[in-house]
């Protein structure tokens, strides 16, 4: 197998954690109504049971870097796969709401940890020239997993099976088991081996298979970097003067990702369409359009990220956000725009996200930190992403019902104007550069 093909195989294997991420997040949509009816759940208990996975995601993101740093990226990826497997089986076999909530929480831990470990692992093993594409495979797999969850729910839901909701949730165990087995076939992160054990020989063997052209330079720079920060490891080092700029870059891209309104729109798309006067049936059809638009635009983002670079994609996405959110706000606040235009504006928003923030975020966060701090930094960036996702999802229905969605979209638009300014003046370009070269530039004033 050529080095290019091997790097792709290793990356796509790790990125399959993103498929399980997307599948696990979306599959609940087909089962949540049956769960409430069968166990006679109150709105509060039902909401808690469904949100348990999201709470697990926040915790998994915050602490997922600890085992990745202590035990290695490969072992952590394996445990993530096993968490998904046990969660899927347990959710499908749950005997009451307490057991269901526990197993969904366990799956959430896997989702949160996956968003930390998988992009980090791929970034550490990929050649600089196509690192953006390989890390962005994780985002593509998230989107693909969401689409496949909807397809799976539809097929099972129309098959006239008894207790079909159990099959909807339990079917995830199969790809989770396949993923866990495949993890045995990939190597450990070479940069983790150097940072933790100074195992240059093993790191060289791995990089020779994944990045033969850059192996000598990568090892030399990794050793220099490891020596320079040996006394500054740990979570607290992220807030030291030397690394604070990297930390803020990771936090800010995660912050802007969520204040774009992406998860609020995905979670509540049918409600938004119905508030604009679109029938329930057409609203559900329009949500399928959202999934397809997301998938196609993510393909485009993968194609462009190593050609145009991270910063240009963020420019494209920011301008697309601003235009589409302005139109969405005007659709609700302005005079007499026919309701059928709203799905078109939403599709434009989804495409802007997929090409811009959706393709860039996990790549960019993984590139911001030195090897010794990457696990902690990735955890902080992912935690910022998920805690904001939870908060915005929780408050959106209240504000939409009390103030109308038009003002909320106007707020999201204002945030995206701020993102555009941040991209212009603060965001560095990292295309085609080794992780160590990026660090040298980011921290040259704090040697």
TORKOL-4160 file (C-alpha; in steps of 0.2 Angstrom, whole numbers, padded with zeros to 4 digits, m for minus):
447
<pt num="1" X="0000" Y="0000" Z="0000"/>
<pt num="2" X="0007" Y="0017" Z="m0005"/>
<pt num="3" X="0010" Y="0030" Z="0009"/>
<pt num="4" X="m0004" Y="0041" Z="0002"/>
<pt num="5" X="m0016" Y="0026" Z="0003"/>
<pt num="6" X="m0010" Y="0021" Z="0020"/>
<pt num="7" X="m0012" Y="0038" Z="0027"/>
<pt num="8" X="m0030" Y="0039" Z="0020"/>
<pt num="9" X="m0034" Y="0022" Z="0027"/>
<pt num="10" X="m0028" Y="0026" Z="0044"/>
<pt num="11" X="m0037" Y="0043" Z="0044"/>
<pt num="12" X="m0053" Y="0036" Z="0037"/>
<pt num="13" X="m0053" Y="0022" Z="0051"/>
<pt num="14" X="m0051" Y="0035" Z="0064"/>
<pt num="15" X="m0064" Y="0047" Z="0056"/>
<pt num="16" X="m0077" Y="0033" Z="0057"/>
<pt num="17" X="m0079" Y="0039" Z="0075"/>
<pt num="18" X="m0087" Y="0054" Z="0067"/>
<pt num="19" X="m0099" Y="0043" Z="0058"/>
<pt num="20" X="m0104" Y="0035" Z="0075"/>
<pt num="21" X="m0105" Y="0053" Z="0082"/>
<pt num="22" X="m0117" Y="0058" Z="0068"/>
<pt num="23" X="m0127" Y="0042" Z="0069"/>
<pt num="24" X="m0129" Y="0043" Z="0088"/>
<pt num="25" X="m0134" Y="0061" Z="0088"/>
<pt num="26" X="m0148" Y="0059" Z="0075"/>
<pt num="27" X="m0155" Y="0042" Z="0078"/>
<pt num="28" X="m0164" Y="0047" Z="0093"/>
<pt num="29" X="m0176" Y="0058" Z="0082"/>
<pt num="30" X="m0185" Y="0042" Z="0076"/>
<pt num="31" X="m0187" Y="0034" Z="0094"/>
<pt num="32" X="m0191" Y="0049" Z="0106"/>
<pt num="33" X="m0210" Y="0049" Z="0104"/>
<pt num="34" X="m0212" Y="0031" Z="0107"/>
<pt num="35" X="m0201" Y="0032" Z="0122"/>
<pt num="36" X="m0212" Y="0045" Z="0130"/>
<pt num="37" X="m0228" Y="0036" Z="0126"/>
<pt num="38" X="m0222" Y="0019" Z="0132"/>
<pt num="39" X="m0215" Y="0024" Z="0149"/>
<pt num="40" X="m0228" Y="0038" Z="0151"/>
<pt num="41" X="m0215" Y="0051" Z="0154"/>
<pt num="42" X="m0218" Y="0069" Z="0159"/>
<pt num="43" X="m0211" Y="0083" Z="0148"/>
<pt num="44" X="m0197" Y="0086" Z="0160"/>
<pt num="45" X="m0192" Y="0068" Z="0162"/>
<pt num="46" X="m0193" Y="0065" Z="0143"/>
<pt num="47" X="m0182" Y="0080" Z="0140"/>
<pt num="48" X="m0170" Y="0074" Z="0153"/>
<pt num="49" X="m0169" Y="0057" Z="0145"/>
<pt num="50" X="m0167" Y="0064" Z="0127"/>
<pt num="51" X="m0154" Y="0077" Z="0133"/>
<pt num="52" X="m0144" Y="0064" Z="0143"/>
<pt num="53" X="m0133" Y="0061" Z="0128"/>
<pt num="54" X="m0129" Y="0079" Z="0126"/>
<pt num="55" X="m0124" Y="0081" Z="0144"/>
<pt num="56" X="m0113" Y="0066" Z="0142"/>
<pt num="57" X="m0105" Y="0074" Z="0126"/>
<pt num="58" X="m0100" Y="0090" Z="0136"/>
<pt num="59" X="m0092" Y="0079" Z="0150"/>
<pt num="60" X="m0084" Y="0068" Z="0137"/>
<pt num="61" X="m0077" Y="0083" Z="0128"/>
<pt num="62" X="m0070" Y="0091" Z="0144"/>
<pt num="63" X="m0061" Y="0075" Z="0150"/>
<pt num="64" X="m0058" Y="0066" Z="0134"/>
<pt num="65" X="m0040" Y="0073" Z="0132"/>
<pt num="66" X="m0035" Y="0065" Z="0148"/>
<pt num="67" X="m0035" Y="0046" Z="0143"/>
<pt num="68" X="m0028" Y="0052" Z="0126"/>
<pt num="69" X="m0013" Y="0060" Z="0134"/>
<pt num="70" X="m0010" Y="0047" Z="0147"/>
<pt num="71" X="m0014" Y="0030" Z="0138"/>
<pt num="72" X="m0012" Y="0036" Z="0120"/>
<pt num="73" X="m0023" Y="0040" Z="0105"/>
<pt num="74" X="m0026" Y="0023" Z="0099"/>
<pt num="75" X="m0032" Y="0015" Z="0115"/>
<pt num="76" X="m0043" Y="0030" Z="0118"/>
<pt num="77" X="m0051" Y="0028" Z="0100"/>
<pt num="78" X="m0054" Y="0009" Z="0105"/>
<pt num="79" X="m0063" Y="0013" Z="0121"/>
<pt num="80" X="m0074" Y="0026" Z="0112"/>
<pt num="81" X="m0079" Y="0013" Z="0100"/>
<pt num="82" X="m0084" Y="0001" Z="0114"/>
<pt num="83" X="m0093" Y="0015" Z="0123"/>
<pt num="84" X="m0104" Y="0017" Z="0107"/>
<pt num="85" X="m0106" Y="m0002" Z="0106"/>
<pt num="86" X="m0112" Y="m0004" Z="0124"/>
<pt num="87" X="m0123" Y="0012" Z="0123"/>
<pt num="88" X="m0132" Y="0006" Z="0107"/>
<pt num="89" X="m0135" Y="m0011" Z="0114"/>
<pt num="90" X="m0141" Y="m0004" Z="0131"/>
<pt num="91" X="m0152" Y="0009" Z="0123"/>
<pt num="92" X="m0160" Y="m0004" Z="0112"/>
<pt num="93" X="m0163" Y="m0016" Z="0127"/>
<pt num="94" X="m0167" Y="m0003" Z="0140"/>
<pt num="95" X="m0180" Y="m0009" Z="0153"/>
<pt num="96" X="m0185" Y="0008" Z="0160"/>
<pt num="97" X="m0181" Y="0027" Z="0158"/>
<pt num="98" X="m0167" Y="0026" Z="0171"/>
<pt num="99" X="m0157" Y="0013" Z="0161"/>
<pt num="100" X="m0161" Y="0021" Z="0145"/>
<pt num="101" X="m0154" Y="0038" Z="0151"/>
<pt num="102" X="m0138" Y="0029" Z="0158"/>
<pt num="103" X="m0134" Y="0021" Z="0141"/>
<pt num="104" X="m0138" Y="0037" Z="0131"/>
<pt num="105" X="m0127" Y="0046" Z="0143"/>
<pt num="106" X="m0113" Y="0033" Z="0140"/>
<pt num="107" X="m0115" Y="0036" Z="0121"/>
<pt num="108" X="m0114" Y="0055" Z="0124"/>
<pt num="109" X="m0097" Y="0052" Z="0133"/>
<pt num="110" X="m0091" Y="0043" Z="0117"/>
<pt num="111" X="m0097" Y="0058" Z="0106"/>
<pt num="112" X="m0088" Y="0071" Z="0116"/>
<pt num="113" X="m0072" Y="0061" Z="0118"/>
<pt num="114" X="m0073" Y="0057" Z="0099"/>
<pt num="115" X="m0073" Y="0075" Z="0095"/>
<pt num="116" X="m0057" Y="0077" Z="0105"/>
<pt num="117" X="m0047" Y="0062" Z="0100"/>
<pt num="118" X="m0051" Y="0058" Z="0082"/>
<pt num="119" X="m0046" Y="0075" Z="0074"/>
<pt num="120" X="m0031" Y="0076" Z="0085"/>
<pt num="121" X="m0025" Y="0058" Z="0080"/>
<pt num="122" X="m0027" Y="0062" Z="0062"/>
<pt num="123" X="m0018" Y="0078" Z="0063"/>
<pt num="124" X="m0003" Y="0070" Z="0071"/>
<pt num="125" X="m0002" Y="0056" Z="0058"/>
<pt num="126" X="m0006" Y="0065" Z="0042"/>
<pt num="127" X="0006" Y="0074" Z="0030"/>
<pt num="128" X="0005" Y="0093" Z="0030"/>
<pt num="129" X="0000" Y="0094" Z="0012"/>
<pt num="130" X="m0016" Y="0085" Z="0014"/>
<pt num="131" X="m0019" Y="0086" Z="0033"/>
<pt num="132" X="m0034" Y="0097" Z="0031"/>
<pt num="133" X="m0043" Y="0085" Z="0019"/>
<pt num="134" X="m0039" Y="0070" Z="0031"/>
<pt num="135" X="m0044" Y="0078" Z="0047"/>
<pt num="136" X="m0060" Y="0085" Z="0038"/>
<pt num="137" X="m0065" Y="0067" Z="0034"/>
<pt num="138" X="m0071" Y="0067" Z="0052"/>
<pt num="139" X="m0083" Y="0081" Z="0049"/>
<pt num="140" X="m0089" Y="0072" Z="0033"/>
<pt num="141" X="m0092" Y="0056" Z="0043"/>
<pt num="142" X="m0102" Y="0066" Z="0055"/>
<pt num="143" X="m0114" Y="0073" Z="0041"/>
<pt num="144" X="m0114" Y="0055" Z="0033"/>
<pt num="145" X="m0119" Y="0047" Z="0050"/>
<pt num="146" X="m0133" Y="0059" Z="0052"/>
<pt num="147" X="m0140" Y="0056" Z="0035"/>
<pt num="148" X="m0138" Y="0037" Z="0037"/>
<pt num="149" X="m0147" Y="0038" Z="0054"/>
<pt num="150" X="m0162" Y="0046" Z="0045"/>
<pt num="151" X="m0162" Y="0033" Z="0032"/>
<pt num="152" X="m0160" Y="0019" Z="0045"/>
<pt num="153" X="m0175" Y="0026" Z="0055"/>
<pt num="154" X="m0185" Y="0027" Z="0039"/>
<pt num="155" X="m0182" Y="0009" Z="0034"/>
<pt num="156" X="m0185" Y="0002" Z="0051"/>
<pt num="157" X="m0200" Y="0013" Z="0054"/>
<pt num="158" X="m0209" Y="0007" Z="0038"/>
<pt num="159" X="m0204" Y="m0011" Z="0040"/>
<pt num="160" X="m0219" Y="m0014" Z="0052"/>
<pt num="161" X="m0208" Y="m0021" Z="0066"/>
<pt num="162" X="m0214" Y="m0023" Z="0084"/>
<pt num="163" X="m0205" Y="m0011" Z="0096"/>
<pt num="164" X="m0196" Y="m0003" Z="0081"/>
<pt num="165" X="m0188" Y="0010" Z="0091"/>
<pt num="166" X="m0177" Y="m0003" Z="0100"/>
<pt num="167" X="m0170" Y="m0008" Z="0083"/>
<pt num="168" X="m0168" Y="0010" Z="0078"/>
<pt num="169" X="m0156" Y="0013" Z="0093"/>
<pt num="170" X="m0149" Y="m0004" Z="0093"/>
<pt num="171" X="m0143" Y="m0005" Z="0075"/>
<pt num="172" X="m0129" Y="0007" Z="0079"/>
<pt num="173" X="m0120" Y="m0008" Z="0088"/>
<pt num="174" X="m0115" Y="m0015" Z="0072"/>
<pt num="175" X="m0105" Y="m0001" Z="0065"/>
<pt num="176" X="m0098" Y="0002" Z="0082"/>
<pt num="177" X="m0092" Y="m0015" Z="0083"/>
<pt num="178" X="m0084" Y="m0014" Z="0066"/>
<pt num="179" X="m0076" Y="0002" Z="0070"/>
<pt num="180" X="m0069" Y="m0005" Z="0087"/>
<pt num="181" X="m0061" Y="m0020" Z="0077"/>
<pt num="182" X="m0054" Y="m0008" Z="0064"/>
<pt num="183" X="m0044" Y="0002" Z="0077"/>
<pt num="184" X="m0033" Y="m0013" Z="0080"/>
<pt num="185" X="m0026" Y="m0011" Z="0062"/>
<pt num="186" X="m0020" Y="0007" Z="0064"/>
<pt num="187" X="m0004" Y="0013" Z="0073"/>
<pt num="188" X="m0001" Y="0024" Z="0088"/>
<pt num="189" X="0001" Y="0043" Z="0085"/>
<pt num="190" X="0020" Y="0046" Z="0081"/>
<pt num="191" X="0020" Y="0063" Z="0089"/>
<pt num="192" X="0012" Y="0056" Z="0105"/>
<pt num="193" X="0026" Y="0043" Z="0105"/>
<pt num="194" X="0039" Y="0056" Z="0105"/>
<pt num="195" X="0031" Y="0068" Z="0117"/>
<pt num="196" X="0028" Y="0054" Z="0130"/>
<pt num="197" X="0042" Y="0042" Z="0128"/>
<pt num="198" X="0054" Y="0050" Z="0116"/>
<pt num="199" X="0052" Y="0034" Z="0105"/>
<pt num="200" X="0060" Y="0041" Z="0089"/>
<pt num="201" X="0062" Y="0024" Z="0081"/>
<pt num="202" X="0044" Y="0019" Z="0082"/>
<pt num="203" X="0038" Y="0036" Z="0077"/>
<pt num="204" X="0050" Y="0036" Z="0062"/>
<pt num="205" X="0043" Y="0019" Z="0057"/>
<pt num="206" X="0025" Y="0025" Z="0057"/>
<pt num="207" X="0029" Y="0042" Z="0048"/>
<pt num="208" X="0039" Y="0033" Z="0035"/>
<pt num="209" X="0022" Y="0024" Z="0030"/>
<pt num="210" X="0011" Y="0040" Z="0031"/>
<pt num="211" X="0023" Y="0054" Z="0027"/>
<pt num="212" X="0039" Y="0048" Z="0020"/>
<pt num="213" X="0044" Y="0065" Z="0012"/>
<pt num="214" X="0042" Y="0074" Z="0029"/>
<pt num="215" X="0048" Y="0061" Z="0041"/>
<pt num="216" X="0065" Y="0068" Z="0045"/>
<pt num="217" X="0059" Y="0086" Z="0047"/>
<pt num="218" X="0044" Y="0081" Z="0057"/>
<pt num="219" X="0054" Y="0071" Z="0070"/>
<pt num="220" X="0067" Y="0085" Z="0071"/>
<pt num="221" X="0054" Y="0098" Z="0075"/>
<pt num="222" X="0044" Y="0087" Z="0086"/>
<pt num="223" X="0060" Y="0084" Z="0097"/>
<pt num="224" X="0064" Y="0102" Z="0097"/>
<pt num="225" X="0046" Y="0106" Z="0102"/>
<pt num="226" X="0045" Y="0093" Z="0116"/>
<pt num="227" X="0061" Y="0100" Z="0124"/>
<pt num="228" X="0055" Y="0118" Z="0123"/>
<pt num="229" X="0039" Y="0115" Z="0133"/>
<pt num="230" X="0044" Y="0100" Z="0144"/>
<pt num="231" X="0041" Y="0110" Z="0159"/>
<pt num="232" X="0025" Y="0118" Z="0153"/>
<pt num="233" X="0013" Y="0103" Z="0151"/>
<pt num="234" X="m0004" Y="0101" Z="0158"/>
<pt num="235" X="m0021" Y="0110" Z="0156"/>
<pt num="236" X="m0015" Y="0125" Z="0166"/>
<pt num="237" X="m0001" Y="0128" Z="0153"/>
<pt num="238" X="m0015" Y="0133" Z="0140"/>
<pt num="239" X="m0017" Y="0149" Z="0149"/>
<pt num="240" X="0001" Y="0153" Z="0151"/>
<pt num="241" X="0007" Y="0169" Z="0141"/>
<pt num="242" X="0016" Y="0158" Z="0128"/>
<pt num="243" X="0001" Y="0147" Z="0124"/>
<pt num="244" X="m0014" Y="0159" Z="0127"/>
<pt num="245" X="m0015" Y="0165" Z="0109"/>
<pt num="246" X="m0017" Y="0147" Z="0103"/>
<pt num="247" X="m0030" Y="0143" Z="0117"/>
<pt num="248" X="m0040" Y="0159" Z="0112"/>
<pt num="249" X="m0040" Y="0154" Z="0093"/>
<pt num="250" X="m0047" Y="0137" Z="0097"/>
<pt num="251" X="m0060" Y="0144" Z="0109"/>
<pt num="252" X="m0065" Y="0158" Z="0097"/>
<pt num="253" X="m0068" Y="0146" Z="0082"/>
<pt num="254" X="m0078" Y="0135" Z="0093"/>
<pt num="255" X="m0088" Y="0150" Z="0100"/>
<pt num="256" X="m0092" Y="0157" Z="0083"/>
<pt num="257" X="m0097" Y="0139" Z="0077"/>
<pt num="258" X="m0111" Y="0139" Z="0089"/>
<pt num="259" X="m0117" Y="0157" Z="0089"/>
<pt num="260" X="m0120" Y="0155" Z="0070"/>
<pt num="261" X="m0135" Y="0146" Z="0075"/>
<pt num="262" X="m0131" Y="0130" Z="0066"/>
<pt num="263" X="m0137" Y="0117" Z="0079"/>
<pt num="264" X="m0152" Y="0127" Z="0084"/>
<pt num="265" X="m0158" Y="0127" Z="0065"/>
<pt num="266" X="m0154" Y="0108" Z="0063"/>
<pt num="267" X="m0163" Y="0103" Z="0079"/>
<pt num="268" X="m0178" Y="0114" Z="0076"/>
<pt num="269" X="m0179" Y="0116" Z="0058"/>
<pt num="270" X="m0197" Y="0108" Z="0056"/>
<pt num="271" X="m0203" Y="0120" Z="0070"/>
<pt num="272" X="m0195" Y="0135" Z="0061"/>
<pt num="273" X="m0203" Y="0131" Z="0044"/>
<pt num="274" X="m0220" Y="0129" Z="0052"/>
<pt num="275" X="m0218" Y="0146" Z="0061"/>
<pt num="276" X="m0216" Y="0153" Z="0044"/>
<pt num="277" X="m0233" Y="0145" Z="0038"/>
<pt num="278" X="m0226" Y="0130" Z="0029"/>
<pt num="279" X="m0236" Y="0114" Z="0032"/>
<pt num="280" X="m0230" Y="0100" Z="0043"/>
<pt num="281" X="m0227" Y="0088" Z="0028"/>
<pt num="282" X="m0218" Y="0101" Z="0018"/>
<pt num="283" X="m0208" Y="0105" Z="0033"/>
<pt num="284" X="m0202" Y="0087" Z="0035"/>
<pt num="285" X="m0198" Y="0086" Z="0017"/>
<pt num="286" X="m0187" Y="0102" Z="0019"/>
<pt num="287" X="m0177" Y="0094" Z="0033"/>
<pt num="288" X="m0172" Y="0080" Z="0021"/>
<pt num="289" X="m0166" Y="0094" Z="0010"/>
<pt num="290" X="m0155" Y="0101" Z="0024"/>
<pt num="291" X="m0147" Y="0084" Z="0026"/>
<pt num="292" X="m0143" Y="0082" Z="0007"/>
<pt num="293" X="m0137" Y="0100" Z="0006"/>
<pt num="294" X="m0125" Y="0098" Z="0021"/>
<pt num="295" X="m0118" Y="0082" Z="0013"/>
<pt num="296" X="m0115" Y="0089" Z="m0004"/>
<pt num="297" X="m0107" Y="0105" Z="0003"/>
<pt num="298" X="m0096" Y="0096" Z="0015"/>
<pt num="299" X="m0089" Y="0086" Z="0000"/>
<pt num="300" X="m0085" Y="0103" Z="m0008"/>
<pt num="301" X="m0077" Y="0109" Z="0009"/>
<pt num="302" X="m0066" Y="0093" Z="0009"/>
<pt num="303" X="m0060" Y="0097" Z="m0009"/>
<pt num="304" X="m0056" Y="0115" Z="m0006"/>
<pt num="305" X="m0048" Y="0115" Z="0012"/>
<pt num="306" X="m0030" Y="0110" Z="0006"/>
<pt num="307" X="m0032" Y="0120" Z="m0010"/>
<pt num="308" X="m0039" Y="0137" Z="m0004"/>
<pt num="309" X="m0034" Y="0135" Z="0014"/>
<pt num="310" X="m0043" Y="0137" Z="0031"/>
<pt num="311" X="m0045" Y="0156" Z="0031"/>
<pt num="312" X="m0052" Y="0157" Z="0013"/>
<pt num="313" X="m0065" Y="0144" Z="0017"/>
<pt num="314" X="m0070" Y="0154" Z="0033"/>
<pt num="315" X="m0072" Y="0170" Z="0022"/>
<pt num="316" X="m0083" Y="0161" Z="0011"/>
<pt num="317" X="m0093" Y="0154" Z="0025"/>
<pt num="318" X="m0094" Y="0170" Z="0034"/>
<pt num="319" X="m0101" Y="0180" Z="0019"/>
<pt num="320" X="m0113" Y="0165" Z="0016"/>
<pt num="321" X="m0119" Y="0166" Z="0034"/>
<pt num="322" X="m0122" Y="0184" Z="0034"/>
<pt num="323" X="m0132" Y="0184" Z="0018"/>
<pt num="324" X="m0142" Y="0169" Z="0022"/>
<pt num="325" X="m0146" Y="0174" Z="0040"/>
<pt num="326" X="m0151" Y="0192" Z="0034"/>
<pt num="327" X="m0163" Y="0184" Z="0022"/>
<pt num="328" X="m0170" Y="0172" Z="0035"/>
<pt num="329" X="m0172" Y="0186" Z="0048"/>
<pt num="330" X="m0181" Y="0197" Z="0034"/>
<pt num="331" X="m0192" Y="0183" Z="0030"/>
<pt num="332" X="m0200" Y="0184" Z="0047"/>
<pt num="333" X="m0198" Y="0203" Z="0051"/>
<pt num="334" X="m0200" Y="0210" Z="0033"/>
<pt num="335" X="m0216" Y="0213" Z="0023"/>
<pt num="336" X="m0223" Y="0199" Z="0013"/>
<pt num="337" X="m0210" Y="0187" Z="0007"/>
<pt num="338" X="m0218" Y="0170" Z="0002"/>
<pt num="339" X="m0215" Y="0156" Z="0015"/>
<pt num="340" X="m0208" Y="0145" Z="0001"/>
<pt num="341" X="m0192" Y="0155" Z="0001"/>
<pt num="342" X="m0187" Y="0151" Z="0019"/>
<pt num="343" X="m0181" Y="0133" Z="0015"/>
<pt num="344" X="m0170" Y="0140" Z="0001"/>
<pt num="345" X="m0162" Y="0153" Z="0013"/>
<pt num="346" X="m0160" Y="0139" Z="0026"/>
<pt num="347" X="m0151" Y="0128" Z="0013"/>
<pt num="348" X="m0140" Y="0143" Z="0009"/>
<pt num="349" X="m0136" Y="0144" Z="0027"/>
<pt num="350" X="m0132" Y="0125" Z="0029"/>
<pt num="351" X="m0121" Y="0126" Z="0013"/>
<pt num="352" X="m0111" Y="0141" Z="0020"/>
<pt num="353" X="m0108" Y="0132" Z="0036"/>
<pt num="354" X="m0103" Y="0115" Z="0028"/>
<pt num="355" X="m0090" Y="0124" Z="0017"/>
<pt num="356" X="m0084" Y="0135" Z="0030"/>
<pt num="357" X="m0085" Y="0132" Z="0049"/>
<pt num="358" X="m0090" Y="0114" Z="0047"/>
<pt num="359" X="m0075" Y="0109" Z="0037"/>
<pt num="360" X="m0063" Y="0120" Z="0046"/>
<pt num="361" X="m0067" Y="0119" Z="0065"/>
<pt num="362" X="m0060" Y="0102" Z="0069"/>
<pt num="363" X="m0045" Y="0104" Z="0058"/>
<pt num="364" X="m0040" Y="0121" Z="0065"/>
<pt num="365" X="m0042" Y="0116" Z="0083"/>
<pt num="366" X="m0031" Y="0101" Z="0081"/>
<pt num="367" X="m0018" Y="0112" Z="0073"/>
<pt num="368" X="m0017" Y="0126" Z="0086"/>
<pt num="369" X="m0007" Y="0116" Z="0100"/>
<pt num="370" X="0010" Y="0108" Z="0102"/>
<pt num="371" X="0011" Y="0089" Z="0104"/>
<pt num="372" X="0012" Y="0090" Z="0123"/>
<pt num="373" X="m0003" Y="0101" Z="0125"/>
<pt num="374" X="m0014" Y="0095" Z="0110"/>
<pt num="375" X="m0025" Y="0083" Z="0120"/>
<pt num="376" X="m0029" Y="0097" Z="0133"/>
<pt num="377" X="m0031" Y="0110" Z="0120"/>
<pt num="378" X="m0043" Y="0099" Z="0109"/>
<pt num="379" X="m0053" Y="0096" Z="0125"/>
<pt num="380" X="m0055" Y="0114" Z="0129"/>
<pt num="381" X="m0060" Y="0118" Z="0111"/>
<pt num="382" X="m0073" Y="0104" Z="0110"/>
<pt num="383" X="m0080" Y="0108" Z="0127"/>
<pt num="384" X="m0083" Y="0126" Z="0122"/>
<pt num="385" X="m0092" Y="0119" Z="0106"/>
<pt num="386" X="m0103" Y="0107" Z="0116"/>
<pt num="387" X="m0107" Y="0118" Z="0131"/>
<pt num="388" X="m0113" Y="0132" Z="0119"/>
<pt num="389" X="m0123" Y="0119" Z="0109"/>
<pt num="390" X="m0132" Y="0113" Z="0124"/>
<pt num="391" X="m0136" Y="0131" Z="0130"/>
<pt num="392" X="m0142" Y="0137" Z="0113"/>
<pt num="393" X="m0153" Y="0122" Z="0110"/>
<pt num="394" X="m0160" Y="0124" Z="0127"/>
<pt num="395" X="m0165" Y="0143" Z="0125"/>
<pt num="396" X="m0170" Y="0143" Z="0107"/>
<pt num="397" X="m0188" Y="0137" Z="0109"/>
<pt num="398" X="m0191" Y="0150" Z="0123"/>
<pt num="399" X="m0184" Y="0165" Z="0113"/>
<pt num="400" X="m0192" Y="0159" Z="0097"/>
<pt num="401" X="m0209" Y="0157" Z="0105"/>
<pt num="402" X="m0208" Y="0174" Z="0115"/>
<pt num="403" X="m0199" Y="0185" Z="0102"/>
<pt num="404" X="m0201" Y="0176" Z="0086"/>
<pt num="405" X="m0187" Y="0168" Z="0076"/>
<pt num="406" X="m0183" Y="0184" Z="0066"/>
<pt num="407" X="m0174" Y="0192" Z="0080"/>
<pt num="408" X="m0164" Y="0177" Z="0084"/>
<pt num="409" X="m0158" Y="0175" Z="0066"/>
<pt num="410" X="m0154" Y="0194" Z="0067"/>
<pt num="411" X="m0143" Y="0190" Z="0082"/>
<pt num="412" X="m0134" Y="0176" Z="0074"/>
<pt num="413" X="m0131" Y="0187" Z="0059"/>
<pt num="414" X="m0123" Y="0200" Z="0070"/>
<pt num="415" X="m0112" Y="0186" Z="0078"/>
<pt num="416" X="m0106" Y="0181" Z="0060"/>
<pt num="417" X="m0101" Y="0199" Z="0056"/>
<pt num="418" X="m0090" Y="0198" Z="0072"/>
<pt num="419" X="m0083" Y="0181" Z="0065"/>
<pt num="420" X="m0079" Y="0189" Z="0049"/>
<pt num="421" X="m0069" Y="0203" Z="0058"/>
<pt num="422" X="m0060" Y="0189" Z="0068"/>
<pt num="423" X="m0056" Y="0180" Z="0053"/>
<pt num="424" X="m0049" Y="0195" Z="0045"/>
<pt num="425" X="m0038" Y="0201" Z="0059"/>
<pt num="426" X="m0034" Y="0186" Z="0071"/>
<pt num="427" X="m0036" Y="0169" Z="0062"/>
<pt num="428" X="m0019" Y="0163" Z="0055"/>
<pt num="429" X="m0018" Y="0152" Z="0039"/>
<pt num="430" X="m0011" Y="0135" Z="0042"/>
<pt num="431" X="m0012" Y="0126" Z="0025"/>
<pt num="432" X="0002" Y="0115" Z="0020"/>
<pt num="433" X="0013" Y="0118" Z="0035"/>
<pt num="434" X="0018" Y="0105" Z="0048"/>
<pt num="435" X="0011" Y="0106" Z="0065"/>
<pt num="436" X="0028" Y="0111" Z="0072"/>
<pt num="437" X="0030" Y="0125" Z="0060"/>
<pt num="438" X="0013" Y="0132" Z="0065"/>
<pt num="439" X="0019" Y="0132" Z="0083"/>
<pt num="440" X="0035" Y="0141" Z="0079"/>
<pt num="441" X="0025" Y="0155" Z="0071"/>
<pt num="442" X="0011" Y="0156" Z="0084"/>
<pt num="443" X="0024" Y="0156" Z="0099"/>
<pt num="444" X="0039" Y="0165" Z="0091"/>
<pt num="445" X="0037" Y="0180" Z="0103"/>
<pt num="446" X="0037" Y="0169" Z="0118"/>
<pt num="447" X="0052" Y="0158" Z="0116"/>
